[in-house]
Each structure stands twice: as C-alpha cells, then as structure tokens.
Amino acid sequence: MGELILYTTLGCHLCEKAKPEIWPLLEPNRLRLKEVDIADDPDLAERFGTRIPVVGLGDPDDVCAWPFDRVQLADWLRQRL
C-alpha cells in the first residue's frame, strides 16, 4: 500500500475541505493518507506555504494543488499510478 501525502498545517481550513475529496480515493487506489505539516520543514514551508492543501505521492515537484475536486484528483492519480 502506498501513501498519498497531504501537505498541510495546523488550522488550514482548506485542508479540511480537501479531505472529503481525498478519502474516497484512498482504498480504490490502495493508498493511505499521510499528513505532513509544512511548518515542521522550512523547505516545504517555502515551497507550499501559499498553496496548501497540496497532495502528492512523494515527489514534491509533482503535486496536485488546491483547488481540486474528487474527479480532478482521481485523474491526477490515474496518470501516476
């Protein structure tokens, strides 16, 4: 089972809005959600600070940034899995 990384931070209301779009795609794609707080990593904070929520499969140069809906995220995943 792979990981879908949600780059987030404490109090991110858009991240909470993104989760219902993400959850239904986890099991069918054999993924588990891993939340990474960008505040804990200066490089990630600089890269994603104004773009979160952002999801990825591990390559920070290849991400799907908000705004996205379930269909857009499913398409993004389909192209990478």
PDB file of N, CA, C and O in Angstrom:
ATOM      1  N   MET A   1       0.843  -1.177   0.000  1.00  0.00           N
ATOM      2  CA  MET A   1       0.000   0.000   0.000  1.00  0.00           C
ATOM      3  C   MET A   1       0.889   1.240   0.000  1.00  0.00           C
ATOM      4  O   MET A   1       1.825   1.341   0.793  1.00  0.00           O
ATOM      5  N   GLY A   2       0.593   2.171  -0.884  1.00  0.00           N
ATOM      6  CA  GLY A   2       1.361   3.401  -0.979  1.00  0.00           C
ATOM      7  C   GLY A   2       0.779   4.499  -0.112  1.00  0.00           C
ATOM      8  O   GLY A   2      -0.218   4.308   0.584  1.00  0.00           O
ATOM      9  N   GLU A   3       1.422   5.650  -0.171  1.00  0.00           N
ATOM     10  CA  GLU A   3       0.981   6.794   0.612  1.00  0.00           C
ATOM     11  C   GLU A   3       0.621   7.955  -0.299  1.00  0.00           C
ATOM     12  O   GLU A   3       1.328   8.257  -1.261  1.00  0.00           O
ATOM     13  N   LEU A   4      -0.472   8.586   0.019  1.00  0.00           N
ATOM     14  CA  LEU A   4      -0.826   9.866  -0.573  1.00  0.00           C
ATOM     15  C   LEU A   4      -0.532  10.899   0.500  1.00  0.00           C
ATOM     16  O   LEU A   4      -1.124  10.873   1.579  1.00  0.00           O
ATOM     17  N   ILE A   5       0.374  11.797   0.202  1.00  0.00           N
ATOM     18  CA  ILE A   5       0.811  12.785   1.181  1.00  0.00           C
ATOM     19  C   ILE A   5      -0.053  14.036   1.045  1.00  0.00           C
ATOM     20  O   ILE A   5      -0.208  14.584  -0.047  1.00  0.00           O
ATOM     21  N   LEU A   6      -0.602  14.469   2.149  1.00  0.00           N
ATOM     22  CA  LEU A   6      -1.320  15.737   2.220  1.00  0.00           C
ATOM     23  C   LEU A   6      -0.412  16.720   2.941  1.00  0.00           C
ATOM     24  O   LEU A   6      -0.180  16.606   4.144  1.00  0.00           O
ATOM     25  N   TYR A   7       0.096  17.683   2.190  1.00  0.00           N
ATOM     26  CA  TYR A   7       0.901  18.746   2.785  1.00  0.00           C
ATOM     27  C   TYR A   7      -0.081  19.755   3.378  1.00  0.00           C
ATOM     28  O   TYR A   7      -0.928  20.299   2.670  1.00  0.00           O
ATOM     29  N   THR A   8       0.039  19.997   4.671  1.00  0.00           N
ATOM     30  CA  THR A   8      -0.948  20.762   5.416  1.00  0.00           C
ATOM     31  C   THR A   8      -0.247  21.537   6.511  1.00  0.00           C
ATOM     32  O   THR A   8       0.981  21.526   6.596  1.00  0.00           O
ATOM     33  N   THR A   9      -1.011  22.205   7.345  1.00  0.00           N
ATOM     34  CA  THR A   9      -0.504  22.803   8.570  1.00  0.00           C
ATOM     35  C   THR A   9      -1.673  23.020   9.514  1.00  0.00           C
ATOM     36  O   THR A   9      -2.833  22.984   9.102  1.00  0.00           O
ATOM     37  N   LEU A  10      -1.367  23.242  10.764  1.00  0.00           N
ATOM     38  CA  LEU A  10      -2.382  23.425  11.794  1.00  0.00           C
ATOM     39  C   LEU A  10      -3.301  24.592  11.433  1.00  0.00           C
ATOM     40  O   LEU A  10      -2.836  25.679  11.088  1.00  0.00           O
ATOM     41  N   GLY A  11      -4.591  24.356  11.515  1.00  0.00           N
ATOM     42  CA  GLY A  11      -5.563  25.408  11.267  1.00  0.00           C
ATOM     43  C   GLY A  11      -5.880  25.676   9.812  1.00  0.00           C
ATOM     44  O   GLY A  11      -6.523  26.677   9.497  1.00  0.00           O
ATOM     45  N   CYS A  12      -5.449  24.817   8.930  1.00  0.00           N
ATOM     46  CA  CYS A  12      -5.708  25.010   7.494  1.00  0.00           C
ATOM     47  C   CYS A  12      -7.144  24.581   7.183  1.00  0.00           C
ATOM     48  O   CYS A  12      -7.436  23.390   7.075  1.00  0.00           O
ATOM     49  N   HIS A  13      -8.026  25.557   7.042  1.00  0.00           N
ATOM     50  CA  HIS A  13      -9.431  25.214   6.786  1.00  0.00           C
ATOM     51  C   HIS A  13      -9.632  24.643   5.394  1.00  0.00           C
ATOM     52  O   HIS A  13     -10.535  23.832   5.189  1.00  0.00           O
ATOM     53  N   LEU A  14      -8.816  25.047   4.439  1.00  0.00           N
ATOM     54  CA  LEU A  14      -8.928  24.465   3.097  1.00  0.00           C
ATOM     55  C   LEU A  14      -8.499  23.003   3.098  1.00  0.00           C
ATOM     56  O   LEU A  14      -9.029  22.199   2.331  1.00  0.00           O
ATOM     57  N   CYS A  15      -7.554  22.662   3.946  1.00  0.00           N
ATOM     58  CA  CYS A  15      -7.123  21.262   4.060  1.00  0.00           C
ATOM     59  C   CYS A  15      -8.275  20.401   4.555  1.00  0.00           C
ATOM     60  O   CYS A  15      -8.459  19.275   4.095  1.00  0.00           O
ATOM     61  N   GLU A  16      -9.049  20.936   5.497  1.00  0.00           N
ATOM     62  CA  GLU A  16     -10.214  20.202   5.985  1.00  0.00           C
ATOM     63  C   GLU A  16     -11.260  20.047   4.879  1.00  0.00           C
ATOM     64  O   GLU A  16     -11.946  19.027   4.820  1.00  0.00           O
ATOM     65  N   LYS A  17     -11.388  21.034   4.012  1.00  0.00           N
ATOM     66  CA  LYS A  17     -12.319  20.939   2.890  1.00  0.00           C
ATOM     67  C   LYS A  17     -11.830  19.927   1.859  1.00  0.00           C
ATOM     68  O   LYS A  17     -12.639  19.311   1.166  1.00  0.00           O
ATOM     69  N   ALA A  18     -10.520  19.751   1.753  1.00  0.00           N
ATOM     70  CA  ALA A  18      -9.948  18.832   0.769  1.00  0.00           C
ATOM     71  C   ALA A  18     -10.109  17.368   1.185  1.00  0.00           C
ATOM     72  O   ALA A  18     -10.234  16.499   0.323  1.00  0.00           O
ATOM     73  N   LYS A  19     -10.107  17.088   2.461  1.00  0.00           N
ATOM     74  CA  LYS A  19     -10.130  15.701   2.931  1.00  0.00           C
ATOM     75  C   LYS A  19     -11.322  14.901   2.414  1.00  0.00           C
ATOM     76  O   LYS A  19     -11.130  13.746   2.033  1.00  0.00           O
ATOM     77  N   PRO A  20     -12.542  15.442   2.376  1.00  0.00           N
ATOM     78  CA  PRO A  20     -13.653  14.650   1.824  1.00  0.00           C
ATOM     79  C   PRO A  20     -13.490  14.338   0.330  1.00  0.00           C
ATOM     80  O   PRO A  20     -14.098  13.394  -0.176  1.00  0.00           O
ATOM     81  N   GLU A  21     -12.688  15.115  -0.361  1.00  0.00           N
ATOM     82  CA  GLU A  21     -12.393  14.828  -1.764  1.00  0.00           C
ATOM     83  C   GLU A  21     -11.351  13.706  -1.876  1.00  0.00           C
ATOM     84  O   GLU A  21     -11.343  12.947  -2.845  1.00  0.00           O
ATOM     85  N   ILE A  22     -10.494  13.615  -0.892  1.00  0.00           N
ATOM     86  CA  ILE A  22      -9.383  12.657  -0.893  1.00  0.00           C
ATOM     87  C   ILE A  22      -9.818  11.278  -0.404  1.00  0.00           C
ATOM     88  O   ILE A  22      -9.504  10.273  -1.042  1.00  0.00           O
ATOM     89  N   TRP A  23     -10.536  11.217   0.718  1.00  0.00           N
ATOM     90  CA  TRP A  23     -10.838   9.943   1.384  1.00  0.00           C
ATOM     91  C   TRP A  23     -11.416   8.869   0.469  1.00  0.00           C
ATOM     92  O   TRP A  23     -10.959   7.727   0.533  1.00  0.00           O
ATOM     93  N   PRO A  24     -12.401   9.176  -0.384  1.00  0.00           N
ATOM     94  CA  PRO A  24     -12.983   8.106  -1.211  1.00  0.00           C
ATOM     95  C   PRO A  24     -12.007   7.516  -2.238  1.00  0.00           C
ATOM     96  O   PRO A  24     -12.274   6.453  -2.798  1.00  0.00           O
ATOM     97  N   LEU A  25     -10.894   8.186  -2.486  1.00  0.00           N
ATOM     98  CA  LEU A  25      -9.940   7.716  -3.485  1.00  0.00           C
ATOM     99  C   LEU A  25      -8.831   6.852  -2.897  1.00  0.00           C
ATOM    100  O   LEU A  25      -8.062   6.241  -3.638  1.00  0.00           O
ATOM    101  N   LEU A  26      -8.746   6.800  -1.586  1.00  0.00           N
ATOM    102  CA  LEU A  26      -7.642   6.071  -0.957  1.00  0.00           C
ATOM    103  C   LEU A  26      -7.745   4.567  -1.179  1.00  0.00           C
ATOM    104  O   LEU A  26      -6.847   3.974  -1.777  1.00  0.00           O
ATOM    105  N   GLU A  27      -8.800   3.949  -0.720  1.00  0.00           N
ATOM    106  CA  GLU A  27      -8.916   2.485  -0.810  1.00  0.00           C
ATOM    107  C   GLU A  27      -8.868   1.967  -2.248  1.00  0.00           C
ATOM    108  O   GLU A  27      -8.130   1.020  -2.517  1.00  0.00           O
ATOM    109  N   PRO A  28      -9.628   2.553  -3.187  1.00  0.00           N
ATOM    110  CA  PRO A  28      -9.590   2.033  -4.559  1.00  0.00           C
ATOM    111  C   PRO A  28      -8.198   2.119  -5.203  1.00  0.00           C
ATOM    112  O   PRO A  28      -7.873   1.340  -6.100  1.00  0.00           O
ATOM    113  N   ASN A  29      -7.385   3.070  -4.736  1.00  0.00           N
ATOM    114  CA  ASN A  29      -6.039   3.232  -5.280  1.00  0.00           C
ATOM    115  C   ASN A  29      -4.968   2.612  -4.385  1.00  0.00           C
ATOM    116  O   ASN A  29      -3.771   2.799  -4.602  1.00  0.00           O
ATOM    117  N   ARG A  30      -5.426   1.866  -3.371  1.00  0.00           N
ATOM    118  CA  ARG A  30      -4.507   1.193  -2.442  1.00  0.00           C
ATOM    119  C   ARG A  30      -3.508   2.179  -1.827  1.00  0.00           C
ATOM    120  O   ARG A  30      -2.298   1.951  -1.809  1.00  0.00           O
ATOM    121  N   LEU A  31      -4.065   3.277  -1.329  1.00  0.00           N
ATOM    122  CA  LEU A  31      -3.261   4.325  -0.706  1.00  0.00           C
ATOM    123  C   LEU A  31      -3.743   4.562   0.717  1.00  0.00           C
ATOM    124  O   LEU A  31      -4.903   4.317   1.047  1.00  0.00           O
ATOM    125  N   ARG A  32      -2.843   5.035   1.538  1.00  0.00           N
ATOM    126  CA  ARG A  32      -3.218   5.529   2.863  1.00  0.00           C
ATOM    127  C   ARG A  32      -2.792   6.998   2.916  1.00  0.00           C
ATOM    128  O   ARG A  32      -1.828   7.396   2.261  1.00  0.00           O
ATOM    129  N   LEU A  33      -3.502   7.782   3.683  1.00  0.00           N
ATOM    130  CA  LEU A  33      -3.226   9.207   3.774  1.00  0.00           C
ATOM    131  C   LEU A  33      -2.170   9.460   4.837  1.00  0.00           C
ATOM    132  O   LEU A  33      -2.259   8.967   5.961  1.00  0.00           O
ATOM    133  N   LYS A  34      -1.179  10.234   4.457  1.00  0.00           N
ATOM    134  CA  LYS A  34      -0.139  10.672   5.393  1.00  0.00           C
ATOM    135  C   LYS A  34      -0.148  12.194   5.379  1.00  0.00           C
ATOM    136  O   LYS A  34       0.070  12.812   4.337  1.00  0.00           O
ATOM    137  N   GLU A  35      -0.399  12.793   6.527  1.00  0.00           N
ATOM    138  CA  GLU A  35      -0.409  14.245   6.631  1.00  0.00           C
ATOM    139  C   GLU A  35       0.974  14.720   7.057  1.00  0.00           C
ATOM    140  O   GLU A  35       1.544  14.232   8.032  1.00  0.00           O
ATOM    141  N   VAL A  36       1.500  15.680   6.308  1.00  0.00           N
ATOM    142  CA  VAL A  36       2.806  16.259   6.601  1.00  0.00           C
ATOM    143  C   VAL A  36       2.609  17.744   6.874  1.00  0.00           C
ATOM    144  O   VAL A  36       2.115  18.481   6.021  1.00  0.00           O
ATOM    145  N   ASP A  37       2.998  18.173   8.063  1.00  0.00           N
ATOM    146  CA  ASP A  37       2.862  19.577   8.442  1.00  0.00           C
ATOM    147  C   ASP A  37       4.049  20.347   7.877  1.00  0.00           C
ATOM    148  O   ASP A  37       5.195  20.110   8.258  1.00  0.00           O
ATOM    149  N   ILE A  38       3.761  21.270   6.965  1.00  0.00           N
ATOM    150  CA  ILE A  38       4.839  22.013   6.316  1.00  0.00           C
ATOM    151  C   ILE A  38       5.566  22.935   7.292  1.00  0.00           C
ATOM    152  O   ILE A  38       6.694  23.352   7.027  1.00  0.00           O
ATOM    153  N   ALA A  39       4.931  23.256   8.415  1.00  0.00           N
ATOM    154  CA  ALA A  39       5.576  24.114   9.414  1.00  0.00           C
ATOM    155  C   ALA A  39       6.780  23.433  10.048  1.00  0.00           C
ATOM    156  O   ALA A  39       7.637  24.101  10.627  1.00  0.00           O
ATOM    157  N   ASP A  40       6.852  22.103   9.943  1.00  0.00           N
ATOM    158  CA  ASP A  40       7.961  21.353  10.526  1.00  0.00           C
ATOM    159  C   ASP A  40       9.180  21.275   9.609  1.00  0.00           C
ATOM    160  O   ASP A  40      10.219  20.749  10.007  1.00  0.00           O
ATOM    161  N   ASP A  41       9.061  21.795   8.383  1.00  0.00           N
ATOM    162  CA  ASP A  41      10.146  21.686   7.408  1.00  0.00           C
ATOM    163  C   ASP A  41      10.251  23.006   6.640  1.00  0.00           C
ATOM    164  O   ASP A  41       9.362  23.328   5.852  1.00  0.00           O
ATOM    165  N   PRO A  42      11.310  23.763   6.855  1.00  0.00           N
ATOM    166  CA  PRO A  42      11.440  25.065   6.197  1.00  0.00           C
ATOM    167  C   PRO A  42      11.371  24.991   4.664  1.00  0.00           C
ATOM    168  O   PRO A  42      10.829  25.889   4.020  1.00  0.00           O
ATOM    169  N   ASP A  43      11.917  23.930   4.091  1.00  0.00           N
ATOM    170  CA  ASP A  43      11.868  23.787   2.630  1.00  0.00           C
ATOM    171  C   ASP A  43      10.439  23.607   2.145  1.00  0.00           C
ATOM    172  O   ASP A  43      10.031  24.225   1.161  1.00  0.00           O
ATOM    173  N   LEU A  44       9.674  22.761   2.835  1.00  0.00           N
ATOM    174  CA  LEU A  44       8.278  22.555   2.450  1.00  0.00           C
ATOM    175  C   LEU A  44       7.455  23.811   2.699  1.00  0.00           C
ATOM    176  O   LEU A  44       6.566  24.133   1.911  1.00  0.00           O
ATOM    177  N   ALA A  45       7.739  24.525   3.786  1.00  0.00           N
ATOM    178  CA  ALA A  45       7.015  25.762   4.078  1.00  0.00           C
ATOM    179  C   ALA A  45       7.246  26.784   2.979  1.00  0.00           C
ATOM    180  O   ALA A  45       6.316  27.474   2.561  1.00  0.00           O
ATOM    181  N   GLU A  46       8.478  26.883   2.514  1.00  0.00           N
ATOM    182  CA  GLU A  46       8.778  27.818   1.431  1.00  0.00           C
ATOM    183  C   GLU A  46       8.112  27.382   0.126  1.00  0.00           C
ATOM    184  O   GLU A  46       7.576  28.211  -0.609  1.00  0.00           O
ATOM    185  N   ARG A  47       8.149  26.098  -0.153  1.00  0.00           N
ATOM    186  CA  ARG A  47       7.607  25.562  -1.409  1.00  0.00           C
ATOM    187  C   ARG A  47       6.082  25.638  -1.457  1.00  0.00           C
ATOM    188  O   ARG A  47       5.514  26.030  -2.477  1.00  0.00           O
ATOM    189  N   PHE A  48       5.414  25.266  -0.360  1.00  0.00           N
ATOM    190  CA  PHE A  48       3.964  25.103  -0.380  1.00  0.00           C
ATOM    191  C   PHE A  48       3.206  26.096   0.504  1.00  0.00           C
ATOM    192  O   PHE A  48       1.981  26.015   0.588  1.00  0.00           O
ATOM    193  N   GLY A  49       3.886  27.014   1.154  1.00  0.00           N
ATOM    194  CA  GLY A  49       3.263  27.881   2.134  1.00  0.00           C
ATOM    195  C   GLY A  49       1.993  28.572   1.690  1.00  0.00           C
ATOM    196  O   GLY A  49       1.063  28.708   2.485  1.00  0.00           O
ATOM    197  N   THR A  50       1.926  29.010   0.454  1.00  0.00           N
ATOM    198  CA  THR A  50       0.740  29.721  -0.028  1.00  0.00           C
ATOM    199  C   THR A  50      -0.130  28.849  -0.913  1.00  0.00           C
ATOM    200  O   THR A  50      -1.108  29.334  -1.481  1.00  0.00           O
ATOM    201  N   ARG A  51       0.209  27.556  -1.045  1.00  0.00           N
ATOM    202  CA  ARG A  51      -0.514  26.690  -1.973  1.00  0.00           C
ATOM    203  C   ARG A  51      -1.305  25.583  -1.302  1.00  0.00           C
ATOM    204  O   ARG A  51      -2.088  24.909  -1.972  1.00  0.00           O
ATOM    205  N   ILE A  52      -1.131  25.367   0.004  1.00  0.00           N
ATOM    206  CA  ILE A  52      -1.788  24.222   0.640  1.00  0.00           C
ATOM    207  C   ILE A  52      -3.299  24.393   0.631  1.00  0.00           C
ATOM    208  O   ILE A  52      -3.799  25.516   0.674  1.00  0.00           O
ATOM    209  N   PRO A  53      -4.012  23.307   0.576  1.00  0.00           N
ATOM    210  CA  PRO A  53      -3.559  21.920   0.609  1.00  0.00           C
ATOM    211  C   PRO A  53      -2.975  21.475  -0.728  1.00  0.00           C
ATOM    212  O   PRO A  53      -3.416  21.878  -1.804  1.00  0.00           O
ATOM    213  N   VAL A  54      -1.981  20.640  -0.604  1.00  0.00           N
ATOM    214  CA  VAL A  54      -1.304  20.041  -1.747  1.00  0.00           C
ATOM    215  C   VAL A  54      -1.182  18.556  -1.452  1.00  0.00           C
ATOM    216  O   VAL A  54      -0.873  18.171  -0.324  1.00  0.00           O
ATOM    217  N   VAL A  55      -1.422  17.715  -2.457  1.00  0.00           N
ATOM    218  CA  VAL A  55      -1.231  16.282  -2.281  1.00  0.00           C
ATOM    219  C   VAL A  55      -0.197  15.787  -3.274  1.00  0.00           C
ATOM    220  O   VAL A  55      -0.032  16.350  -4.356  1.00  0.00           O
ATOM    221  N   GLY A  56       0.492  14.730  -2.892  1.00  0.00           N
ATOM    222  CA  GLY A  56       1.499  14.152  -3.757  1.00  0.00           C
ATOM    223  C   GLY A  56       1.769  12.716  -3.369  1.00  0.00           C
ATOM    224  O   GLY A  56       1.263  12.202  -2.372  1.00  0.00           O
ATOM    225  N   LEU A  57       2.583  12.092  -4.194  1.00  0.00           N
ATOM    226  CA  LEU A  57       2.952  10.690  -3.967  1.00  0.00           C
ATOM    227  C   LEU A  57       4.396  10.548  -3.514  1.00  0.00           C
ATOM    228  O   LEU A  57       4.927   9.438  -3.475  1.00  0.00           O
ATOM    229  N   GLY A  58       5.036  11.661  -3.169  1.00  0.00           N
ATOM    230  CA  GLY A  58       6.395  11.595  -2.658  1.00  0.00           C
ATOM    231  C   GLY A  58       7.356  12.535  -3.358  1.00  0.00           C
ATOM    232  O   GLY A  58       8.356  12.937  -2.764  1.00  0.00           O
ATOM    233  N   ASP A  59       7.083  12.899  -4.609  1.00  0.00           N
ATOM    234  CA  ASP A  59       7.926  13.832  -5.346  1.00  0.00           C
ATOM    235  C   ASP A  59       7.347  15.233  -5.166  1.00  0.00           C
ATOM    236  O   ASP A  59       6.286  15.524  -5.717  1.00  0.00           O
ATOM    237  N   PRO A  60       8.013  16.111  -4.409  1.00  0.00           N
ATOM    238  CA  PRO A  60       7.448  17.436  -4.162  1.00  0.00           C
ATOM    239  C   PRO A  60       7.369  18.312  -5.411  1.00  0.00           C
ATOM    240  O   PRO A  60       6.752  19.376  -5.383  1.00  0.00           O
ATOM    241  N   ASP A  61       7.985  17.875  -6.496  1.00  0.00           N
ATOM    242  CA  ASP A  61       7.871  18.612  -7.759  1.00  0.00           C
ATOM    243  C   ASP A  61       6.669  18.163  -8.579  1.00  0.00           C
ATOM    244  O   ASP A  61       6.340  18.789  -9.586  1.00  0.00           O
ATOM    245  N   ASP A  62       6.018  17.095  -8.164  1.00  0.00           N
ATOM    246  CA  ASP A  62       4.861  16.558  -8.889  1.00  0.00           C
ATOM    247  C   ASP A  62       3.713  16.428  -7.901  1.00  0.00           C
ATOM    248  O   ASP A  62       3.549  15.396  -7.251  1.00  0.00           O
ATOM    249  N   VAL A  63       2.922  17.489  -7.796  1.00  0.00           N
ATOM    250  CA  VAL A  63       1.836  17.533  -6.817  1.00  0.00           C
ATOM    251  C   VAL A  63       0.557  18.022  -7.469  1.00  0.00           C
ATOM    252  O   VAL A  63       0.561  18.591  -8.560  1.00  0.00           O
ATOM    253  N   CYS A  64      -0.520  17.784  -6.773  1.00  0.00           N
ATOM    254  CA  CYS A  64      -1.834  18.294  -7.155  1.00  0.00           C
ATOM    255  C   CYS A  64      -2.220  19.309  -6.087  1.00  0.00           C
ATOM    256  O   CYS A  64      -2.420  18.957  -4.924  1.00  0.00           O
ATOM    257  N   ALA A  65      -2.323  20.575  -6.494  1.00  0.00           N
ATOM    258  CA  ALA A  65      -2.577  21.647  -5.534  1.00  0.00           C
ATOM    259  C   ALA A  65      -4.037  22.084  -5.569  1.00  0.00           C
ATOM    260  O   ALA A  65      -4.708  21.999  -6.598  1.00  0.00           O
ATOM    261  N   TRP A  66      -4.499  22.544  -4.444  1.00  0.00           N
ATOM    262  CA  TRP A  66      -5.848  23.075  -4.305  1.00  0.00           C
ATOM    263  C   TRP A  66      -6.003  24.302  -5.181  1.00  0.00           C
ATOM    264  O   TRP A  66      -5.049  25.072  -5.290  1.00  0.00           O
ATOM    265  N   PRO A  67      -7.130  24.529  -5.804  1.00  0.00           N
ATOM    266  CA  PRO A  67      -8.375  23.800  -5.638  1.00  0.00           C
ATOM    267  C   PRO A  67      -8.451  22.581  -6.548  1.00  0.00           C
ATOM    268  O   PRO A  67      -8.108  22.652  -7.728  1.00  0.00           O
ATOM    269  N   PHE A  68      -8.900  21.472  -5.991  1.00  0.00           N
ATOM    270  CA  PHE A  68      -9.168  20.265  -6.775  1.00  0.00           C
ATOM    271  C   PHE A  68     -10.423  19.624  -6.213  1.00  0.00           C
ATOM    272  O   PHE A  68     -10.772  19.814  -5.048  1.00  0.00           O
ATOM    273  N   ASP A  69     -11.091  18.862  -7.063  1.00  0.00           N
ATOM    274  CA  ASP A  69     -12.227  18.084  -6.591  1.00  0.00           C
ATOM    275  C   ASP A  69     -11.883  16.614  -6.771  1.00  0.00           C
ATOM    276  O   ASP A  69     -10.800  16.279  -7.252  1.00  0.00           O
ATOM    277  N   ARG A  70     -12.781  15.760  -6.394  1.00  0.00           N
ATOM    278  CA  ARG A  70     -12.534  14.324  -6.432  1.00  0.00           C
ATOM    279  C   ARG A  70     -12.186  13.844  -7.844  1.00  0.00           C
ATOM    280  O   ARG A  70     -11.287  13.020  -8.012  1.00  0.00           O
ATOM    281  N   VAL A  71     -12.886  14.348  -8.847  1.00  0.00           N
ATOM    282  CA  VAL A  71     -12.646  13.933 -10.235  1.00  0.00           C
ATOM    283  C   VAL A  71     -11.258  14.370 -10.688  1.00  0.00           C
ATOM    284  O   VAL A  71     -10.527  13.586 -11.295  1.00  0.00           O
ATOM    285  N   GLN A  72     -10.894  15.607 -10.400  1.00  0.00           N
ATOM    286  CA  GLN A  72      -9.574  16.091 -10.791  1.00  0.00           C
ATOM    287  C   GLN A  72      -8.466  15.311 -10.091  1.00  0.00           C
ATOM    288  O   GLN A  72      -7.458  14.969 -10.711  1.00  0.00           O
ATOM    289  N   LEU A  73      -8.646  15.031  -8.814  1.00  0.00           N
ATOM    290  CA  LEU A  73      -7.638  14.271  -8.081  1.00  0.00           C
ATOM    291  C   LEU A  73      -7.574  12.836  -8.592  1.00  0.00           C
ATOM    292  O   LEU A  73      -6.485  12.274  -8.708  1.00  0.00           O
ATOM    293  N   ALA A  74      -8.714  12.239  -8.899  1.00  0.00           N
ATOM    294  CA  ALA A  74      -8.728  10.874  -9.445  1.00  0.00           C
ATOM    295  C   ALA A  74      -7.986  10.825 -10.770  1.00  0.00           C
ATOM    296  O   ALA A  74      -7.242   9.877 -11.021  1.00  0.00           O
ATOM    297  N   ASP A  75      -8.173  11.820 -11.619  1.00  0.00           N
ATOM    298  CA  ASP A  75      -7.454  11.887 -12.898  1.00  0.00           C
ATOM    299  C   ASP A  75      -5.955  12.020 -12.670  1.00  0.00           C
ATOM    300  O   ASP A  75      -5.158  11.366 -13.342  1.00  0.00           O
ATOM    301  N   TRP A  76      -5.575  12.869 -11.722  1.00  0.00           N
ATOM    302  CA  TRP A  76      -4.158  13.073 -11.407  1.00  0.00           C
ATOM    303  C   TRP A  76      -3.544  11.755 -10.929  1.00  0.00           C
ATOM    304  O   TRP A  76      -2.449  11.382 -11.351  1.00  0.00           O
ATOM    305  N   LEU A  77      -4.259  11.058 -10.047  1.00  0.00           N
ATOM    306  CA  LEU A  77      -3.753   9.779  -9.546  1.00  0.00           C
ATOM    307  C   LEU A  77      -3.658   8.742 -10.655  1.00  0.00           C
ATOM    308  O   LEU A  77      -2.668   8.016 -10.737  1.00  0.00           O
ATOM    309  N   ARG A  78      -4.667   8.664 -11.503  1.00  0.00           N
ATOM    310  CA  ARG A  78      -4.691   7.683 -12.586  1.00  0.00           C
ATOM    311  C   ARG A  78      -3.475   7.832 -13.502  1.00  0.00           C
ATOM    312  O   ARG A  78      -2.944   6.841 -14.003  1.00  0.00           O
ATOM    313  N   GLN A  79      -3.045   9.056 -13.713  1.00  0.00           N
ATOM    314  CA  GLN A  79      -1.892   9.305 -14.566  1.00  0.00           C
ATOM    315  C   GLN A  79      -0.568   8.898 -13.897  1.00  0.00           C
ATOM    316  O   GLN A  79       0.457   8.774 -14.567  1.00  0.00           O
ATOM    317  N   ARG A  80      -0.600   8.694 -12.592  1.00  0.00           N
ATOM    318  CA  ARG A  80       0.653   8.419 -11.876  1.00  0.00           C
ATOM    319  C   ARG A  80       0.737   7.026 -11.281  1.00  0.00           C
ATOM    320  O   ARG A  80       1.826   6.574 -10.925  1.00  0.00           O
ATOM    321  N   LEU A  81      -0.373   6.345 -11.167  1.00  0.00           N
ATOM    322  CA  LEU A  81      -0.354   5.006 -10.552  1.00  0.00           C
ATOM    323  C   LEU A  81      -0.449   3.910 -11.595  1.00  0.00           C
ATOM    324  O   LEU A  81      -0.447   2.728 -11.250  1.00  0.00           O
TER     325      LEU A  81
END
